[in-house]
Structure formats: structure tokens, C-alpha cells
Amino acid sequence: MKADNSPQRVPTPKNVGIWIRVSTEDQARGESPQHHEARAREYAKWNKWEVREVYDLSGVSGKTVMEHPEGKRMQADVKRGHITGLIFSKLARLARNTRELLDFSDFFRQHNADMISLQEKIDTSTPAGRLFYTMIAGLAQWEREEIADRVKASIRIRAKLGKSLGGAAPFGYEWKDKRLVPSPAEAPVRRLMYELFAKHKRRKSVARMLNESGYRTRNGSKFTDTTVVRLLQDPTAKGFYRANHTYRDGHGKLILKPESEWVHTPVEPIIPEALWNECNEALAKRKERKLGPKPVHLFAGILRCGCGQRMYVYSRSPKYICPNCRSKIPMETIEEVFREELQDFFVSKEKLDAHLAQANEHVAGKKAQLEAHTRRLDKVRSEMRKVYDLYQADEISPDGFGKLYRPLEDQERALANELPKLQGEVDALEMRHLSASEVVAEATDLYRSWPRLAAEQKRGIIESIVDKIVLTGDEIDITFAYMPTSEEFTKRQRNLSGSLPRSA
């Protein structure tokens, strides 16, 4: 077993987009859209992420950007999984409107995507960045609750009067003169759904038969078993419209409200109540026969065999098994080894201090290199201005100007091209170091509390602090995330060796 000891981790591959919105003030300071894009690309390159898209809103006001064509394109790419992260220079460049910033945060969290702000050192693919997400979500939730309190009373009154609350009518019905009435086109399909289920007692079969008959949902999609169950359980079809009974949480999931808040309104039924009861009793019996929740396997997909294959728990086996060479290890064994490794590494003050000192030294060195590079660039640009002023004052000839200015121009171009690369590397190192510090601080208590944690909590912790675990024969090699990679460690040792005088 071992834990690496360099200041950076092996990054996880992901597809990202770059968001560019540069103000006129930024451009006056020499921060062009191209500079911001180059810096973001370097950050992605350092993390071994692939840049799939660039969303250019140069010159666009930050007052509202979600409805801008580029903003809509970005959101569509996140929804379809084309990108799973968005890099931008700072929060104010993403959106100046606080409400819109909160909406962006909600949107990215709902679609399991990350926000990366270079200036504020926020990367939600890291634990420190996820803490930022939690804070933003709290603000958004508070604002939503404030709005909800203001409209809650009117909702119940409108629901009791049978008026629309702004949502679509249930399938099989339509709003007509502010009343819910059966739809001539959809009501027969809804009725057929109940009749088919009463006969076959199979929701997938019902969906298949409806689709084969050419019926579709309201938006033109094919019926699925999930849609069939939802419509079978909706009491509107038996003449009992239920309103104000659900809400969506911060992740977009539909949650039932307490029954005391529900409002029921009589409507014209599509089917007899007896048929509705028959179908729902059959659904309830099938639900009772279902197995319990799917077990959480702590190291599934993280534990690898020495042959390179990921190891999983199959069927009811108590072991992780390699599908290739059939190597195996008991679930209890790997968990106990992991817990002991936590104690050996994270609870060791000496190792923690050494790790943080090395990380600090590495980040400080890169920042010093960036500062020196920036000073050199400023000096060259100052020299260029002096030469230009001499030429404007007719103190040097055109040939003399060319001989003096051209080398400076070449040097300035090379330095300017290198600047975003250094900035991107410093951004990445600082964010990873912040996350490493947080993870290390939180992990010191894990060994003692581990037995009391739920399986879902353990799995979340393992995903956050472990890069990989490799089983080779009887050897278990654990590589913690946010710890140094062996490649980086070897490089540093080689550099240190090269700086020492050789013995005679």
C-alpha cells in the first residue's frame, strides 16, 4: 500500500466549455477575449480536460445573459451532456445579475455539471468548490422560500375554485373557459390505458401496445412504462382533480407536499372509479413484491485489478471480482484495509505537515515565476513605448526604429503568449491546493467516525479523496486524490538531485 506525496493529483478527464465575456474596462487593461480564452484553455489542459465549446459574449451586457443565444446554446450543451463543466474568468463575467447567478448555480447543480471561476479560485469539481455550491444553494433556497410564502395563500384559493395554477392540464383533459374538461383527442387514449392495464397487468406491455397503435404523448413522444404508471395513479381520470400537491426541490426532483396542503376539485370523470381502483390495487401489489433498495458497493468502479480492469460486486457475491482474470477480494477486507490506510496517512501529523509544506512550496514557486514573467513583459512593453516615442519625436530614423522595435516586438509577443499558460497553471495549482487542505482537514476524523457512517456517506467520501485502488495479487495500492503523483514526486527528486554538487 502507498499514498503519493506530490502537490497535485491525476485529474479526471471531462469535457468543458469556455465562457468569455470581457468588459471594455478589461480590454483597456490588455485583457482581450483571446487572452481569457488562452488562460482558460491552459487551466483545462493542466487538468487534462477537453475543451469542446467556446461561448463568446464579448461586449454583451452582464445584466441578463441566460436568454442570450450563446447562453441558451451553453445550457443546451450542459443538458445533453456535451459539456460537464464551464470555465470563466470570474463570477462577474458569468453574470452580474445576482438572481441570474443563483439560477446558473441551480442549473449546473441539477445537471451534475461544474462551474470553474479562475479569479475567485472556485472549482466545483473539488471539495472546496462544492462548499461554494452549498452556500449558493442556501441563498437560492432562501429566496425561493420568500417567494413561495408570498404566493402560497393565493394558490390554495385558486385551486379550490378549480382554476388553473399555471401548469398544463393532465393528459386526457384540457382547460376550457378556465375549467378542466375531458379532451376529445386524449380522453379515449387515457381510457384505453386503464382498460389495457386491467387486462394485462403489465405497464411495459401497455406502453408498447399504445405505441404500436400509433398513440403518442402530448409532446409527440412514445409512451414509457414510467408515464403509464404516473397516469394510472393520477386520480383526475376518476373525477378527482388533485392540485397543489407537489413541488420541485433544488435538484429539479418532484416532491409530494403534505396531504394537508392538497386541494381536490371534482371534474368530469373519464373512467369509472371501480376501474381506477382495480388498476391501482394491481400496481400496489406489484410494488410490494419489489426488492429492497439497491446495495451500495463502496469501491465499485474505483477498485481496479492489476490487469487494468475495474472490479465490481456481481449478483449476491460478497466479493469484488475482476471480469477479466477473475481476481477477487472480500468486501470486508478491502474496507478494513482502506480504513487502516486512512489512519496511517491522514492521522499522521508529520505526513500532513510535510504534504502541506510541499504543496505550499510548489505553489509559491509557480507564483514567483508568474510574477517575474509579468514584470519582464511590463518592462519590454515600456521599452517599446520609449522607442516609439523617440520615433514620433523624429529622434531616430525609420531604419533605426525598425532595428530597435522589431526585436522588442518579437519578445513581447513570445512573453504575451506564454503568460496565459503560466496563469492557467497557477490557477489550477491554487485551486487543487485549497481542496487538498480542506480534504486533509476533514479526513483526520474519518478513521474514528467511519464505522458509524451510512454506506452512501462512505461512498461519497471515497469518491472525494481516492483517485484509485489497485489490487495486484496480495498487494493493495491506494492512491489518494489531492496527494502527489509518483510522476511529480520523481520529477521533483530529480530536480533536487540535479541542483546538488556532484561528489568528486
C-alpha positions, 0 to 999 in steps of 0.5 A, spaced: 500 500 500 502 507 498 499 514 498 503 519 493 506 525 496 506 530 490 502 537 490 497 535 485 493 529 483 491 525 476 485 529 474 479 526 471 478 527 464 471 531 462 469 535 457 468 543 458 466 549 455 469 556 455 465 562 457 468 569 455 465 575 456 470 581 457 468 588 459 471 594 455 474 596 462 478 589 461 480 590 454 483 597 456 487 593 461 490 588 455 485 583 457 482 581 450 477 575 449 483 571 446 487 572 452 481 569 457 480 564 452 488 562 452 488 562 460 482 558 460 484 553 455 491 552 459 487 551 466 483 545 462 489 542 459 493 542 466 487 538 468 487 534 462 480 536 460 477 537 453 475 543 451 469 542 446 465 549 446 467 556 446 461 561 448 463 568 446 459 574 449 464 579 448 461 586 449 454 583 451 451 586 457 452 582 464 445 584 466 441 578 463 445 573 459 441 566 460 436 568 454 442 570 450 443 565 444 450 563 446 447 562 453 441 558 451 446 554 446 451 553 453 445 550 457 443 546 451 450 543 451 450 542 459 443 538 458 445 533 453 451 532 456 456 535 451 459 539 456 460 537 464 463 543 466 464 551 464 470 555 465 470 563 466 474 568 468 470 570 474 463 570 477 462 577 474 463 575 467 458 569 468 453 574 470 452 580 474 445 579 475 445 576 482 438 572 481 441 570 474 447 567 478 443 563 483 439 560 477 446 558 473 448 555 480 441 551 480 442 549 473 449 546 473 447 543 480 441 539 477 445 537 471 451 534 475 455 539 471 461 544 474 462 551 474 470 553 474 471 561 476 479 562 475 479 569 479 475 567 485 479 560 485 472 556 485 472 549 482 466 545 483 469 539 481 473 539 488 471 539 495 472 546 496 468 548 490 462 544 492 462 548 499 461 554 494 455 550 491 452 549 498 452 556 500 449 558 493 444 553 494 442 556 501 441 563 498 437 560 492 433 556 497 432 562 501 429 566 496 425 561 493 422 560 500 420 568 500 417 567 494 413 561 495 410 564 502 408 570 498 404 566 493 402 560 497 395 563 500 393 565 493 394 558 490 390 554 495 384 559 493 385 558 486 385 551 486 379 550 490 375 554 485 378 549 480 382 554 476 388 553 473 395 554 477 399 555 471 401 548 469 398 544 463 392 540 464 393 532 465 393 528 459 386 526 457 383 533 459 384 540 457 382 547 460 376 550 457 373 557 459 378 556 465 375 549 467 378 542 466 374 538 461 375 531 458 379 532 451 376 529 445 383 527 442 386 524 449 380 522 453 379 515 449 387 514 449 387 515 457 381 510 457 384 505 453 390 505 458 386 503 464 382 498 460 389 495 457 392 495 464 386 491 467 387 486 462 394 485 462 397 487 468 403 489 465 405 497 464 411 495 459 406 491 455 401 497 455 406 502 453 408 498 447 401 496 445 399 504 445 405 505 441 404 500 436 397 503 435 400 509 433 398 513 440 403 518 442 404 523 448 402 530 448 409 532 446 409 527 440 413 522 444 412 514 445 409 512 451 414 509 457 412 504 462 414 510 467 408 515 464 403 509 464 404 508 471 404 516 473 397 516 469 394 510 472 395 513 479 393 520 477 386 520 480 383 526 475 381 520 470 376 518 476 373 525 477 378 527 482 382 533 480 388 533 485 392 540 485 397 543 489 400 537 491 407 537 489 413 541 488 420 541 485 426 541 490 433 544 488 435 538 484 429 539 479 426 532 483 418 532 484 416 532 491 409 530 494 407 536 499 403 534 505 396 531 504 394 537 508 396 542 503 392 538 497 386 541 494 381 536 490 376 539 485 371 534 482 371 534 474 368 530 469 370 523 470 373 519 464 373 512 467 369 509 472 372 509 479 371 501 480 376 501 474 381 506 477 381 502 483 382 495 480 388 498 476 391 501 482 390 495 487 394 491 481 400 496 481 400 496 489 401 489 489 406 489 484 410 494 488 410 490 494 413 484 491 419 489 489 426 488 492 429 492 497 433 498 495 439 497 491 446 495 495 451 500 495 458 497 493 463 502 496 469 501 491 465 499 485 468 502 479 474 505 483 477 498 485 481 496 479 485 489 478 492 489 476 490 487 469 487 494 468 480 492 469 475 495 474 472 490 479 465 490 481 460 486 486 456 481 481 449 478 483 449 476 491 457 475 491 460 478 497 466 479 493 469 484 488 471 480 482 475 482 476 471 480 469 477 479 466 482 474 470 477 473 475 481 476 481 477 477 487 477 480 494 472 480 500 468 486 501 470 486 508 477 486 507 478 491 502 474 496 507 478 494 513 484 495 509 482 502 506 480 504 513 487 502 516 490 506 510 486 512 512 489 512 519 496 511 517 496 517 512 491 522 514 492 521 522 499 522 521 501 529 523 508 529 520 505 526 513 500 532 513 505 537 515 510 535 510 504 534 504 502 541 506 509 544 506 510 541 499 504 543 496 505 550 499 512 550 496 510 548 489 505 553 489 509 559 491 514 557 486 509 557 480 507 564 483 514 567 483 515 565 476 508 568 474 510 574 477 517 575 474 514 573 467 509 579 468 514 584 470 519 582 464 513 583 459 511 590 463 518 592 462 519 590 454 512 593 453 515 600 456 521 599 452 517 599 446 513 605 448 520 609 449 522 607 442 516 609 439 516 615 442 523 617 440 520 615 433 514 620 433 519 625 436 523 624 429 529 622 434 531 616 430 530 614 423 525 609 420 531 604 419 533 605 426 526 604 429 525 598 425 532 595 428 530 597 435 522 595 435 522 589 431 526 585 436 522 588 442 516 586 438 518 579 437 519 578 445 513 581 447 509 577 443 513 570 445 512 573 453 504 575 451 503 568 449 506 564 454 503 568 460 496 565 459 499 558 460 503 560 466 496 563 469 492 557 467 497 553 471 497 557 477 490 557 477 489 550 477 495 549 482 491 554 487 485 551 486 487 543 487 491 546 493 485 549 497 481 542 496 487 538 498 487 542 505 480 542 506 480 534 504 486 533 509 482 537 514 476 533 514 479 526 513 483 526 520 476 524 523 474 519 518 478 513 521 474 514 528 467 516 525 467 511 519 464 505 522 458 509 524 457 512 517 451 510 512 454 506 506 452 512 501 456 517 506 462 512 505 461 512 498 461 519 497 467 520 501 471 515 497 469 518 491 472 525 494 479 523 496 481 516 492 483 517 485 484 509 485 485 502 488 489 497 485 489 490 487 495 486 484 495 479 487 496 480 495 498 487 494 493 493 495 495 500 492 491 506 494 492 512 491 489 518 494 486 524 490 489 531 492 496 527 494 502 527 489 503 523 483 509 518 483 510 522 476 511 529 480 514 526 486 520 523 481 520 529 477 521 533 483 527 528 486 530 529 480 530 536 480 533 536 487 538 531 485 540 535 479 541 542 483 546 538 488 554 538 487 556 532 484 561 528 489 568 528 486 
